[in-house]
Amino acid sequence: MSDTLAPPAGTITPEIVAEHGLKPDEYQRILAALGREPNLVELGIFSVMWSEHCSYKSSRVHLKTLPTTGPQVICGPGENAGVVDIGPGPDGKPLAAIFKMESHNHPSYIEPYQGAATGVGGILRDVFTMGARPVALMNALRFGRPDHPKMKHLVQGVVAGIGGYGNCVGVPTVGGETNFDPAYDGNILVNAMAVGIAEQDKIFYSAASGPGNSIVYVGSKTGRDGIHGATMASAEFGEDSEEKRPTVQVGDPFTEKLLIEACLELMASDAIVAIQDMGAAGLTSSSVEMASKGGVGIELILDNVPQREMGMTAYEMMLSESQERMLMVLKPGREDFAEAIFRKWELDFAVIGHVTETGHMVLKHKGETVCDIPLAPLADDAPSYNRPYVTTPPPAPLNAVPDSSDLAADLTALMASPALASRSWIWQQYDHMVMADTVQIPGGDAGVIRIHGTNRGLAVTTDCTPRYCFADPFEGGKQAIAECYRNLVSTGARPLATTDCMNFGNPERPEIMGQFVGCIEGMGKACKALDMPIVSGNVSLYNETTGPDGVARAILPTPAIGAIGLIEDLGRMMTLAFKAAGETIVVIGGNGTCELGQSLWLDVLHGRREGAPPQVDLKGELESGGVIASLIAGGKVSAVHDISDGGLAVAVAEMALASGIGAELSAEGDAGFWFGEGQARYVVTTSDSPAVIAAAEAGGVRAQVIGTTGGDAVAFASGASVTVTELRERNLAFFREWMEG
């Protein structure tokens, strides 16, 4: 089909429109915006810019309700990543943390190694395009049943892709989370988070300006990989998922490392007006976003685009999602200076166009104008839908709950299950010490990175409990934020801000849209109460698979949250490991009783996923967190761990496993006491329990002594016990046996 404007009438058929993921009414909007029929290039550009992945057309109306500002926020949503104030660096200059979380779900199911690897590469570019040196990576992974025939291959590929890219590019992976659930059998989730640090007066933004200024392409050459990646990521899977393999990008971490260094070197000068990475929708999205944010136009000469394949069309160049590429607007006369830097780093550099005053995207190829589109309909005026939704009904009450006949046996079974088995097989494949600033490695409540040259640190965490969100989206959304808050507080950090990755099914189904709305409302309430604004994020919809029976099955609603906090003195940083025998174990927060609704204990041991999830008392979260922060600052506790999946007994077991020291538990309680997942609670150890209890009482928070550290087992007052050695062996066995089997 010709690339030229004004194609013969009827060239763009309804079938071609549908193949581009556009609905008939959306195509009518395109006709109205152009006043004519688009050609194939223009249709392709509209299709990717109006995809869910790029336009957020089903979610924008609800995302706007989230809290995004605060005294710590320098830049909220709308840029490549969020920016928050983290105080002075080693030379006294104010620093900023720049961070974001994004999805690479569909590509990782189709081709797990490259899908996960390019997810890491893309999120790194979101951070360093704003002037930050990346210092930490996290990931939040969701897989299906371990006995699913594809799952072992998917886990191996995703983990290898994350490690292969992050390790080679030289940024430490300091933590994350991995869950298994049948709901992800046909649609796994791979969410990647990156954190970088920049000086506050050297932060770069993406709004183009200055008509006549050069538009420059840098990085790798453009190929045919990843074409229609954004459109593919905005549609549900069917049985043809393998046929979509060509839409998955191919990454090169060594080129990305060169690109980081070249960009940061150029950013140390005054040459850059604006900069944008080429992520989803590649050259299309980067150029449209830069021009629309700046209120200007853009003209590109596609013949100048560095290409690695012969005979590429304008359509292919604009929609390619080849990796390790950036787009810049430079100040007049700075082209030669910039080119010398990129040539030194052995990267492509080309002037491919200039900024205009037209408000249009104009593309020229082989002497012809192949695209002329007003920018407003592509960006600010893109479709936005307030889709109908049905609020998720309250879960039925939990009835006839059994008690535990052997607390130690139940604990051991939980720790051996895929839900709680050690993830060390995963994180040992990641380089978490590169750059030499990692001070808390994976396996704790949060990863911690030293702010280079200082004794201050950034704590980083990801979390979400999808089974809670499915049972009660509002409480599940609250809990995802609250869990991140506790993870940060447990290290001694002051929580600063969050990023989100909203993974849901088909928004055109009212029940799925209801899950999304409920989670957003819960998240917003928790963010406001806990002063953790959402400063960046990503939405991934249509995460569902149509099976041979024609029924579409969605993932569990999964609003994955990433969060960062600031530790002012790394000498006071906390870890979860018991430090010595003979210390008192105290539970801070809660009311002493817990329900078992939606608990892992009920699910794993009894095959029941029933009842309401634990309610999140945000006032209680603040009060408990405040007490923990004061105890850490005052040096009154030696270990801190928040209580979450598996309840109190699991939290104690994890502290014992991290240290090799046992626990002699004197408290008596039923299954709800030991395995209920009531919120706003922490386990601490101390050699001064009267001071800890007094501090809790002063803060209006409950404190309960449950035992002492010591011995070689986790021993309950009932007489049931399991040795730390056996617990460790059972905890490590799942991944070892699965991967070696």
C-alpha positions in Angstrom: 0.0 0.0 0.0 1.3 3.5 -0.8 2.7 5.7 1.9 1.5 8.9 0.2 -1.2 11.2 1.4 -4.8 11.1 0.1 -5.0 7.5 -0.8 -7.6 6.3 -3.3 -11.1 6.2 -1.7 -11.8 3.0 0.1 -8.1 2.1 0.5 -8.5 1.9 4.3 -11.0 -0.8 4.7 -12.9 -1.7 7.9 -10.8 -4.8 8.2 -7.6 -2.7 8.2 -9.0 -0.4 10.8 -9.9 -3.4 13.0 -6.4 -4.9 12.5 -5.0 -1.6 14.0 -7.1 -2.0 17.2 -9.4 0.9 16.4 -13.2 0.8 16.8 -15.5 2.1 14.0 -16.4 5.2 16.0 -12.8 6.0 16.7 -12.1 5.8 13.0 -14.9 8.3 12.4 -13.0 10.6 14.9 -9.9 10.2 12.8 -11.8 11.2 9.6 -13.2 14.3 11.4 -9.8 15.3 12.7 -8.1 15.0 9.3 -11.1 16.1 7.1 -10.1 13.2 4.8 -9.2 9.5 4.8 -5.9 8.8 6.4 -3.1 6.9 4.6 -1.6 3.8 6.2 1.2 5.7 7.9 -1.3 8.1 9.5 -3.6 5.2 10.5 -0.7 3.4 12.1 0.2 6.5 14.1 -3.4 7.0 15.3 -3.6 3.4 16.2 -0.6 3.4 18.5 -1.2 6.8 20.1 -4.9 5.9 20.8 -4.0 2.5 22.1 -4.7 1.8 25.8 -1.0 1.5 26.4 -0.3 5.0 25.2 -3.5 7.0 25.7 -4.9 5.6 28.9 -8.3 6.2 27.3 -10.2 3.9 29.7 -8.3 5.0 32.9 -7.5 8.7 32.6 -10.7 9.9 34.1 -10.1 7.8 37.3 -6.3 8.3 37.5 -7.0 12.1 37.8 -8.5 11.4 41.3 -5.3 10.2 42.8 -3.2 12.5 45.0 0.0 13.5 43.1 1.4 16.5 45.0 3.1 17.3 48.2 6.0 19.3 49.6 8.4 16.5 48.6 7.1 16.2 45.0 9.2 18.0 42.4 7.4 16.5 39.4 4.3 14.3 39.4 2.6 12.2 36.6 3.0 13.4 33.0 6.7 13.1 32.5 8.8 10.1 31.9 9.1 9.4 35.7 8.2 11.0 39.0 10.6 13.2 40.9 10.9 13.8 44.6 13.2 15.8 46.9 15.7 13.7 48.9 17.8 16.4 50.4 21.4 17.3 50.1 24.1 15.2 48.4 27.7 14.8 49.6 28.6 18.3 48.3 25.5 19.9 49.8 23.7 20.3 46.5 20.0 19.2 46.7 19.3 15.8 45.1 16.2 14.2 43.7 15.1 10.6 43.3 13.5 9.9 40.0 11.5 6.7 39.7 8.8 4.8 37.9 7.2 1.4 37.4 6.0 -0.1 34.1 4.6 -3.3 32.7 5.9 -5.6 30.0 3.3 -8.3 30.4 2.2 -9.4 27.0 5.7 -9.4 25.5 7.0 -11.5 28.4 4.3 -14.1 27.9 5.1 -14.3 24.2 8.9 -14.3 24.5 9.9 -14.3 28.2 13.6 -13.5 28.0 13.4 -10.5 25.6 10.0 -9.4 27.0 11.4 -9.1 30.5 14.8 -7.8 29.4 13.4 -5.0 27.3 11.0 -4.2 30.2 14.1 -3.5 32.3 15.7 -1.5 29.5 12.6 0.6 29.0 12.2 1.5 32.6 15.9 2.5 32.9 15.4 4.9 29.9 12.4 6.5 31.6 14.7 7.4 34.5 18.0 8.4 32.8 16.1 10.5 30.1 15.3 12.9 33.0 19.0 13.3 33.9 19.2 10.7 36.7 21.9 8.0 37.0 20.0 4.7 37.6 20.9 3.3 41.0 18.4 0.5 41.7 16.0 -1.9 39.9 13.0 -3.8 41.4 10.5 -6.1 39.8 7.0 -7.4 40.6 6.2 -10.8 38.9 3.1 -12.8 38.7 3.0 -16.3 37.3 0.4 -19.0 37.0 0.3 -22.5 38.5 3.7 -24.0 38.8 2.3 -27.2 37.3 1.1 -25.4 34.2 3.0 -26.8 31.2 4.4 -23.4 30.2 5.1 -21.9 33.6 8.6 -23.3 34.3 9.7 -22.0 30.9 8.2 -18.6 31.5 9.7 -18.2 35.0 13.2 -19.3 33.8 13.0 -16.9 30.8 11.7 -13.9 32.7 14.2 -14.3 35.5 17.1 -14.8 33.0 15.9 -11.7 31.0 15.8 -9.5 34.1 19.1 -10.7 35.3 20.7 -10.6 31.8 19.8 -7.0 31.1 20.2 -5.5 34.6 23.5 -7.3 35.3 25.0 -6.3 32.0 23.9 -2.7 32.2 25.4 -2.5 35.6 22.4 -1.4 37.8 21.7 -3.5 40.9 18.4 -5.4 41.3 17.7 -4.9 45.0 14.4 -6.6 45.5 10.9 -7.3 44.3 8.1 -9.9 44.6 6.9 -13.0 42.9 3.5 -14.6 43.2 1.8 -17.7 41.7 -1.9 -18.0 41.0 -4.0 -19.8 38.4 -5.4 -16.5 37.3 -2.1 -15.7 35.6 -1.9 -19.1 33.7 -2.4 -17.4 30.3 -1.3 -13.9 31.0 1.7 -13.4 33.3 2.7 -10.0 34.7 6.2 -8.5 34.5 6.3 -5.1 36.1 9.7 -3.4 36.3 10.7 -0.4 38.5 13.8 1.8 38.3 15.1 4.4 40.7 17.7 7.0 39.8 19.3 10.0 41.5 20.0 13.5 39.9 20.9 16.9 41.1 17.8 19.0 41.3 19.1 21.7 39.0 19.9 19.1 36.3 16.6 17.5 35.7 15.5 17.2 32.0 12.0 17.3 30.7 10.4 16.3 27.4 8.6 19.4 26.1 10.0 20.6 22.8 10.4 24.3 22.1 12.2 26.7 19.8 10.9 26.5 16.2 13.9 25.7 14.0 15.7 23.7 16.7 17.1 20.5 15.5 15.5 17.1 16.4 18.2 14.5 16.9 18.0 10.7 17.0 20.6 8.9 19.1 21.3 5.3 20.1 20.8 2.1 18.2 19.5 1.8 14.6 15.9 1.2 13.8 14.8 -2.2 12.8 11.5 -4.0 12.2 11.3 -5.5 15.8 8.4 -4.4 18.0 6.1 -3.1 15.3 2.6 -2.8 16.8 4.0 -3.6 20.2 1.8 -1.0 21.9 -1.3 -2.2 20.0 -0.5 -5.8 21.0 -0.1 -4.7 24.6 -3.6 -3.2 24.5 -5.5 -6.3 23.5 -6.4 -9.5 25.2 -4.7 -12.8 24.3 -6.2 -15.6 22.2 -4.8 -18.9 21.1 -2.6 -17.0 18.5 -0.2 -15.5 21.1 2.8 -17.3 19.6 2.1 -15.6 16.2 2.7 -12.2 17.9 6.3 -13.0 18.6 7.5 -10.4 16.0 5.9 -7.7 18.0 8.3 -8.3 20.9 11.4 -6.0 21.0 15.0 -7.2 21.2 17.3 -5.6 23.7 21.0 -4.9 23.9 22.1 -4.0 27.5 25.6 -3.1 26.5 24.3 -0.5 24.1 22.0 0.8 26.8 25.0 1.2 29.1 26.8 3.3 26.4 23.6 5.3 25.9 23.3 6.1 29.6 26.9 7.4 29.8 26.6 9.4 26.5 23.3 11.0 27.6 24.6 11.9 31.1 27.7 13.4 29.5 25.7 15.5 27.2 23.4 16.5 30.0 26.3 17.9 31.9 26.4 20.6 29.2 23.8 23.2 28.2 23.0 21.6 24.8 19.7 19.9 25.4 16.3 21.6 25.2 14.2 18.5 25.6 14.7 14.7 25.6 12.4 11.7 25.4 13.1 8.0 25.2 11.6 5.9 22.4 9.5 3.4 24.4 6.1 2.1 23.4 5.2 3.2 19.9 8.9 4.2 19.4 9.6 7.3 17.2 5.8 8.0 17.0 5.2 8.4 20.7 8.4 10.2 21.5 8.0 12.8 18.8 4.2 13.3 19.4 4.8 13.6 23.2 7.6 16.1 22.8 5.8 18.3 20.4 2.4 18.2 22.1 3.8 18.9 25.6 5.6 21.9 24.1 2.7 23.2 22.1 4.7 23.1 18.9 4.9 21.2 15.7 7.4 18.7 14.4 8.8 17.8 10.9 10.9 14.7 10.4 12.9 13.5 7.4 12.6 9.8 7.7 15.4 9.1 5.2 17.8 10.4 7.9 16.7 7.8 10.5 19.5 5.3 11.1 18.2 2.0 9.8 19.6 -1.5 10.3 17.4 -3.1 7.6 17.0 -2.4 3.9 13.9 -0.9 2.4 12.1 0.2 5.6 8.9 2.1 4.9 7.8 5.2 6.8 5.1 3.0 8.5 7.7 0.6 9.8 10.1 3.3 11.0 7.4 5.2 12.9 6.0 2.1 14.6 9.1 0.2 15.3 9.9 -0.3 18.9 13.6 -1.1 18.5 15.3 -0.6 21.8 18.1 1.7 23.1 17.0 4.9 21.2 16.4 8.5 22.3 15.0 11.6 20.7 16.3 15.1 21.6 15.8 18.7 20.8 19.1 20.6 20.8 19.9 24.2 21.1 21.0 25.9 17.9 24.6 25.3 17.0 25.1 22.4 19.4 24.7 19.6 17.0 28.4 19.0 16.3 29.2 19.1 20.0 26.5 16.5 20.8 27.5 14.3 17.8 31.1 14.1 19.0 29.9 12.7 22.4 27.7 10.1 20.9 30.3 9.1 18.3 32.9 8.7 21.1 30.5 6.2 22.7 30.1 4.4 19.4 26.4 5.3 19.1 24.3 6.5 16.1 23.6 10.2 15.9 21.5 11.8 13.2 19.6 15.1 12.8 16.2 13.9 11.5 14.1 17.0 11.7 13.3 20.3 13.3 10.7 21.9 15.6 8.0 23.9 13.7 5.2 26.3 14.6 2.5 24.4 12.7 1.1 22.3 15.5 1.3 19.3 13.1 3.4 16.2 12.8 4.7 16.2 9.2 6.8 13.3 8.0 8.7 13.2 4.7 10.2 10.2 3.1 11.9 9.8 -0.3 10.9 13.3 -1.3 7.2 12.9 -0.5 5.0 14.0 2.5 3.8 10.8 3.9 2.0 12.2 7.0 0.5 15.4 8.0 -1.5 15.1 11.2 -2.6 17.8 13.7 -1.0 16.9 17.0 -4.0 17.7 19.3 -6.1 14.7 18.3 -3.1 12.4 18.8 -2.4 13.6 22.4 -4.6 15.9 24.5 -7.7 15.3 22.5 -7.3 11.5 22.2 -10.4 9.5 23.2 -11.2 9.3 26.9 -13.9 7.0 28.1 -15.8 6.9 31.4 -16.7 3.3 31.0 -19.7 1.8 32.8 -18.8 -0.3 35.8 -20.3 -2.5 38.4 -19.1 -2.2 42.0 -17.7 -5.5 43.2 -20.2 -6.9 45.7 -19.1 -7.5 49.3 -17.7 -10.9 49.9 -19.8 -13.4 51.8 -19.0 -13.8 55.5 -16.4 -16.5 56.4 -18.1 -19.3 58.2 -17.0 -22.5 59.9 -13.3 -21.8 60.1 -11.2 -24.7 61.3 -8.6 -24.3 64.0 -5.0 -25.5 63.8 -4.3 -28.9 65.3 -0.5 -28.4 64.9 0.8 -24.8 64.6 4.3 -26.0 63.7 3.1 -28.3 60.9 0.9 -25.5 59.5 3.8 -23.1 59.6 6.1 -25.5 57.9 3.5 -26.2 55.1 3.0 -22.5 54.5 6.8 -21.8 54.3 7.2 -24.7 51.9 4.4 -23.6 49.6 4.9 -21.7 46.3 3.2 -18.7 48.0 6.0 -18.3 50.7 8.9 -20.4 49.4 12.3 -18.7 49.4 12.8 -16.5 46.3 16.6 -16.8 46.6 16.7 -18.9 43.4 15.4 -15.8 41.7 17.4 -13.0 43.3 20.7 -14.9 43.4 20.7 -14.6 39.6 20.6 -10.8 39.9 23.6 -8.7 40.6 22.4 -6.7 43.6 25.9 -5.4 44.7 27.1 -3.7 41.5 27.9 0.0 42.0 28.8 -0.9 45.6 26.1 1.1 47.3 23.6 -1.6 48.1 23.3 -1.8 51.9 20.2 -4.2 52.2 20.0 -7.0 49.7 16.8 -8.8 48.4 15.0 -10.9 51.0 14.1 -8.2 53.5 11.2 -5.8 53.7 12.8 -3.4 51.2 16.0 -3.0 49.3 18.2 -0.1 50.5 20.7 1.9 48.4 23.2 4.3 49.9 23.0 7.8 48.4 26.5 7.8 47.1 29.1 9.6 49.2 26.7 10.0 52.2 25.4 8.1 55.2 21.9 8.4 54.0 19.9 5.8 52.0 16.9 5.2 49.8 14.6 2.3 50.7 12.7 0.8 47.7 9.9 -1.7 47.8 7.1 -3.2 45.6 3.9 -4.8 46.9 0.3 -5.8 46.2 -2.0 -8.6 47.4 -4.2 -9.4 44.4 -6.5 -11.9 46.2 -7.5 -9.0 48.5 -8.2 -6.8 45.5 -10.4 -9.5 43.9 -12.4 -10.0 47.1 -12.7 -6.3 47.9 -11.0 -3.9 45.4 -11.3 -0.8 47.7 -9.7 -2.5 50.7 -7.2 -4.2 48.4 -6.2 -0.9 46.9 -5.7 0.6 50.4 -3.7 -2.4 51.6 -1.3 -2.3 48.6 -0.3 1.3 49.7 -0.3 0.4 53.4 1.9 -2.6 52.8 4.5 -0.5 51.0 4.3 2.0 53.8 5.1 -0.7 56.4 7.9 -2.2 54.3 9.6 1.2 54.2 9.0 2.0 57.9 10.4 -1.4 58.8 13.8 -0.4 57.5 13.9 2.9 59.3 12.8 4.9 56.2 10.4 7.8 56.1 8.0 7.0 53.2 8.1 9.6 50.5 6.1 8.7 47.4 4.7 5.9 45.2 4.5 4.7 41.6 1.9 2.3 40.4 1.4 -0.3 37.7 -2.3 -1.0 37.2 -2.7 -4.5 35.8 -6.3 -5.4 35.0 -8.5 -7.3 32.5 -10.8 -5.9 29.8 -12.1 -2.5 30.8 -15.1 -3.0 28.5 -16.5 -5.5 31.0 -18.3 -3.6 33.7 -17.1 -5.9 36.5 -13.5 -5.5 35.5 -13.9 -1.7 35.3 -15.5 -1.9 38.8 -12.4 -3.6 40.1 -10.2 -0.8 38.6 -12.4 2.0 40.1 -12.5 0.3 43.5 -8.7 -0.1 43.7 -8.1 3.4 42.5 -10.5 4.8 45.2 -8.8 2.7 47.9 -5.3 3.6 46.8 -6.2 7.3 46.7 -7.5 7.2 50.3 -4.4 5.5 51.6 -2.0 7.8 49.7 -3.6 10.8 51.2 -3.7 9.4 54.7 -0.1 8.1 54.7 1.3 11.1 52.7 2.6 8.9 49.9 1.5 10.7 46.7 1.6 8.8 43.4 4.1 10.6 41.2 4.3 8.2 38.2 2.9 5.0 36.9 1.5 2.8 34.1 -1.8 1.2 33.2 -1.9 -2.3 31.6 -5.4 -3.4 30.6 -6.8 -6.3 28.6 -4.7 -8.8 30.7 -6.9 -11.8 30.0 -7.0 -14.8 27.7 -9.7 -16.3 25.6 -9.5 -20.1 25.9 -10.7 -22.8 23.5 -14.2 -22.5 25.0 -14.4 -18.9 23.9 -14.5 -17.6 27.5 -12.3 -14.7 28.4 -10.5 -15.2 31.8 -9.0 -12.1 33.4 -6.1 -11.9 35.8 -6.7 -11.0 39.4 -6.9 -7.2 39.8 -3.3 -6.3 40.4 -2.5 -2.7 41.3 1.2 -3.2 41.9 2.7 -0.4 43.9 6.4 0.7 44.1 7.5 3.1 46.8 10.6 4.8 48.0 11.5 6.2 51.4 14.5 8.1 52.9 16.7 6.8 55.7 18.5 9.8 57.2 21.1 7.7 59.1 22.1 4.3 57.7 23.6 3.5 61.1 20.0 3.2 62.3 18.8 1.1 59.4 16.8 -2.0 60.5 16.7 -5.5 59.0 14.3 -8.3 59.8 16.9 -10.8 61.1 17.1 -11.7 64.8 20.3 -10.3 66.1 21.0 -12.3 69.3 19.5 -14.9 71.6 17.6 -13.8 74.7 15.9 -10.7 73.3 12.2 -10.1 73.8 9.8 -10.5 70.8 7.1 -7.9 70.8 4.1 -7.4 68.4 3.3 -3.7 67.8 -0.1 -2.7 66.5 -3.4 -4.5 66.0 -5.9 -5.6 68.7 -4.6 -9.1 69.4 -7.1 -10.9 67.3 -7.3 -11.4 63.5 -9.7 -12.8 61.0 -8.7 -15.5 58.6 -10.6 -14.2 55.6 -8.6 -14.3 52.3 -5.6 -15.5 54.4 -2.8 -17.7 52.9 -3.4 -20.2 55.7 -7.0 -20.7 54.7 -6.1 -20.8 51.0 -3.0 -23.0 51.1 -3.9 -25.4 53.9 -7.6 -25.7 53.3 -8.2 -24.7 49.7 -10.6 -22.0 50.6 -10.3 -18.4 49.3 -13.2 -16.9 51.2 -14.4 -14.1 53.4 -13.5 -10.5 53.5 -9.8 -9.4 53.4 -8.4 -7.7 56.5 -9.7 -4.2 56.9 -7.1 -1.4 56.6 -7.3 1.1 59.4 -5.2 4.0 58.0 -5.2 5.9 61.3 -3.9 2.7 62.9 -1.2 2.4 60.2 0.0 5.9 60.9 0.0 5.3 64.7 1.9 2.0 64.5 4.3 3.4 61.9 5.0 6.4 64.1 5.8 4.2 67.1 8.1 2.0 65.0 9.9 5.0 63.6 10.5 6.4 67.1 11.7 3.1 68.4 14.2 2.8 65.6 15.4 6.4 65.9 15.8 5.8 69.7 17.8 2.6 69.3 15.3 0.6 71.3 14.8 -2.3 68.8 17.3 -4.6 67.1 15.1 -6.1 64.4 11.8 -5.1 62.7 9.5 -6.9 60.3 6.0 -6.1 59.2 3.3 -8.7 59.4 1.7 -9.6 56.0 1.1 -12.8 54.1 0.8 -15.7 56.5 0.4 -13.6 59.6 2.4 -13.5 62.8 3.8 -17.0 62.7 5.2 -16.5 59.2 6.7 -13.1 60.2 8.5 -14.7 63.1 9.7 -17.6 61.0 11.1 -15.3 58.4 13.1 -13.4 61.1 14.4 -16.7 62.4 15.4 -17.9 58.9 17.2 -14.7 58.2 19.4 -15.1 61.3 19.6 -18.8 62.1 18.3 -18.0 65.6 15.1 -19.7 66.8 12.2 -18.3 68.7 10.6 -19.5 71.9 7.0 -18.3 71.7 5.1 -18.0 75.0 1.9 -16.4 73.7 -1.1 -18.7 73.3 -3.5 -18.3 70.5 -5.7 -19.9 67.8 -5.1 -20.1 64.1 -6.5 -16.6 63.7 -3.9 -15.2 66.2 -1.0 -16.9 64.5 -2.0 -16.9 60.8 -4.5 -14.1 60.5 -3.3 -11.2 58.3 -4.6 -8.2 60.3 -2.9 -5.0 59.2 -0.9 -2.2 60.8 1.3 -4.7 62.7 5.0 -5.2 63.2 7.2 -7.7 65.0 10.2 -6.2 66.8 13.0 -7.6 69.0 14.4 -5.7 71.9 16.6 -6.0 75.0 14.5 -3.3 76.7 10.9 -4.4 76.5 9.6 -2.0 79.2 10.8 0.9 77.1 9.2 -0.5 73.9 5.9 -1.2 75.6 5.9 2.3 77.2 6.6 3.9 73.8 3.7 2.0 72.2 1.3 3.0 75.0 2.4 6.6 74.6 1.6 6.3 70.9 -1.8 4.8 71.6 -0.7 1.5 70.0 -1.1 -2.0 71.4 2.1 -3.9 72.3 2.2 -7.6 73.2 5.2 -9.7 74.3 4.9 -13.1 72.5 8.2 -14.7 73.4 12.0 -14.5 73.2 14.7 -15.2 70.7 16.9 -18.3 71.1 17.3 -22.0 70.6 17.4 -23.8 67.3 13.6 -24.0 66.6 10.4 -22.0 66.3 8.7 -23.4 69.3 5.1 -22.6 70.2 3.6 -22.6 73.8 1.5 -25.6 72.8 4.6 -27.7 72.5 4.6 -27.8 68.7 8.0 -26.9 67.2 10.0 -27.0 64.0 13.8 -26.5 63.8 15.2 -23.6 61.9 17.2 -26.1 59.9 14.2 -28.0 58.8 12.2 -24.9 58.1 15.0 -23.6 55.9 15.3 -26.8 54.0 11.5 -26.9 53.3 11.5 -23.2 52.4 14.3 -23.6 49.9 13.0 -26.9 48.4 10.2 -25.6 46.1 12.3 -23.7 43.6 15.2 -26.1 43.8 13.1 -29.2 43.1 10.9 -27.4 40.5 13.8 -26.1 38.5 15.9 -29.2 38.8 13.0 -31.6 38.1 
